[in-house]
Amino acid sequence: MRRIFLAAALCTVTVGLSPASAQQPDPELFRLFRPAMRVLGTSPGALAANPAVQKELKMDDDQVKAVKEKVPAVGLGGGFRKKGDITPEQQERITKFMEKLGQLKDVPEDKLEGKMREVFKEEIEGPAKEVEKILKPEQFTRLKQIARQQGGPSAYLSPDNAKDLGLTDDQKKKLKDITDELQKDTMALFQGGFSAETREKMQMLNKEATEKAAGVLTDEQKTKWKELTGEPFSVPLGGGRQKRDD
């Protein structure tokens, strides 16, 4: 379970902002960025547009074409671009995304994901419905398994996953402590600027935190999680939505 969306997506937002606002990211918005990218980046619409996921699902050419043409881009879409390459459409998505994040600043932590799914309902549900129409039932089931695997240690804390695993309050607290520490360490890394080395360090931090989080689960919960997620699959960084022909 690797967090593969945060670094590239954060860079996309940073280069899309004005020079003054891009120099120092708002810590409060950064706190919201992780769960937002997990919620959006692991949605069926976002994952179905990833070529590596398409290959894993054994999607045929017609299905790939249908996703490209009929499924709206989720969240920021398009992945990391240099500032000069950001299109007006992507700039509009960045602006809309940041406005919606701003609506979540005062939401209590225990209600954040639910409210986030409400605020980004259009971005999540619309593409997901289109993807379900395109895929076969078994393909869509596998897609949901892959989605559960993403998000690092915070994946366990999503409402559906926490319920399915039967997490106790004590386990939730331990998992939250692990994710909070990861967020703090990631924020500290990003303050020094983004580079290939920074990305590698972020991935290492996430790997270590994910291993700690897995240790919080009981053997029974680990077995249940394996059933919910299926065979491990890593969504590669930078393998997002293909460009539309228009």
N, C-alpha and C positions, 0 to 999 in steps of 0.2 A: 504494500500500500504506500505509494509514493506521492508526495505533494508535488505535482509537476506543472501546475498552472500559475502559482503565485509569482515567481520571479519574472517570467516573461511578461505576464499580464501587468505587473506593477511597472515594468519598464515601458510598456506601451502607454500606460496612463501618464507616467512621468514625462516622456518626450512629447506627449500631446498637450501638456499644460503650458502655461506661460512660463518664461524663464524664471521669474521671481518665485512663483508658487512651486516650481519643479525642484528647486534647490533643496528645500527641506520639507519632506512629506509630513502632513498633519498626523501626529501620533494617533489621534482618535480615529481618523479615517483609516489609518494603517491597521488598527485593531479590528475594524470592520472588514477590511479587505480580505483577510484570510477566509473567514466563513463565507463571504460573498462569492469568492472565486471557487470555493469548494462546492457551494450550492449550485452555482451556474456551470462551472466547469465539469462537474460530474453528472450533469443532467443528460438525459438520452439525446437531446438535440445536439449538444456539444460533442459528445462522444461519437455519435453516429457519423459526424463529419470528419473524424480523424481517420486517415488512410490506414494506419496500423490496426485500428479497431475494426474497420471495414474488412480487412483481411482476416482478422480473427473470427469475425462473424460469418465469413465465407459469403459475403454479399456479391451478387452478380453485377454485371455492368449496368443493367437497367436500374437496379436498386441504388447503386452509387450515383448514377445520373439523377435519379429521383430525389435523393437527399440533397444533392448539389443545387437542384433547381427549385425544389418545393419547401425545403426546411430553412426557415429564417436563421441567420447567424445568431448565436446565443451570447449575451453579454457583450464583451468588447469585440470578439470575433477578430479573425485575421492574424492573431499572434503579434509578435514583436516586429516593429518596423523602425527604421531610422526616421528622425523627425521630418525630414524633407519628403519622405515617402508616405506619410499619413494622408489618407484620402479624406475628402470632405465627409463622406459617409462614416468613416471610422471616427473622425473627430466628433461627429454628432453623437455617435454611440458612447464615446468617452464622456462627453458632457452630460448625457442622459444618465450614464452609470454613476458618475460622481454626484449628481443631484439626488439620485435615489439613495446613495450611501448616506448623504447628509440627513435624510429623513430618519435614519436609524441611530443617530448619535445618542439620543437619550433613552433608548430602549434597554431595559434591564437585561443582564446577561442570560438569565434563565428563560427569557422570552424572545431572545434575539433571533434565533433561527426561524421560529414560527413567523415572526413579523417580517423577516427577510424574504421568506417564501411568499408572503402576501404581497410585499412591495414589488418583487420580481416575478409575480405570478404570470404575467403576460410572456416574459422571456423564457420561462420554464415550461409552462403547460402547452402553449401553442406549438413549438417545435416538437415536443414529446408526442403529441397527438399525431402529427404528421409522420414522425418516425415509426410509430406503432402501425400505421396504415401500410407503410412500405415494407417493413420487415415481417418475416414469418414468426409465428409464436415462439418457436425455440430460439430464434435469433434475438428476439426482444428479451427473453428470459436471460440469455447469456449477457446481453447488454446491461441489464440491471445488476447482474453479478459483478461485472467489471466496474460499474459505477460505485458499488459498495466498497470495492477495494481501494478506491482513491481517497485522498484527503488526509493521509497520515493518521496519527493517533486520535485526531478529532473526529474521525469517521465513526468511532464507537459511540460518540456522544450525540449523534443525530437522533432525533426523537424515535424514528422507526427502528433504527439499529439498537438503540438502548432498550427499547421495549422488547424486541425480538430476542435479545441476549439476556434479558432479565437482570440488568445491572442494578446493584444495590446503591444506596446513597453514598456509602463509603467508597465504592468503586468509582462512582461518578466524580467524587471529590478528587480522588487520586489521579484520575484521567484528566480532569480539568487543570490540576496543578502541573501535570506534564505538558499539556498544550500551552498553558500560560508561560511556562519557562521557555518552551520552544519559540513562542511568539516574541518574547523579550530578547532572546539570543538572535533571532532572525532580524529584528528591528535594529539591533546594535550593528549587525553585519552590514545592513543596507545603508546605514549612516555613512559608511566609508565609501559609498559608490558601488555601482554594479559592474561586475566583470566575470569572466569565465571562472576565475578562482573563487569569487564570492558565491557563484552558483554552485560550485562543487562543495563549498563549505555548508551552504544551505541544505543541500541534499544529504550531506553527512549528518548534520544536526537532526534532520527529519528522520533519517534511518535509525539513529540512536534513540530518538524519542518514541518512534513506532515500536521498537523492541521493548522499551520500558513499559509502554502501554499494553503490549501483548502479555507482559508478565503480571498485569493486574487481573487478567481474566482467569477463571477457574478452568480446569481441564474440560468440563462439560461445555462451558461457554466457547472455548477454543474450537471444540468439535462443531458446535452450532454455527460459529462464524465461518468455518470452512465450508459448511453446507450452503450458507447464504452467499458466499463469494465464489465458489467453484474453484477451478484451477487458477493459480496466480497469473496475472497478466499486468505488465507494466506499460502504461501509455507513454510513449516516448515524447520527450520535450520537443516542442517545435513542429509536431506532426499534426497540426490542426487543420481547420477547414481549407479545402481547396478553393482557388479563386473561381468565381463565376465567369462564364464566357463573355458576359456583357460588361 
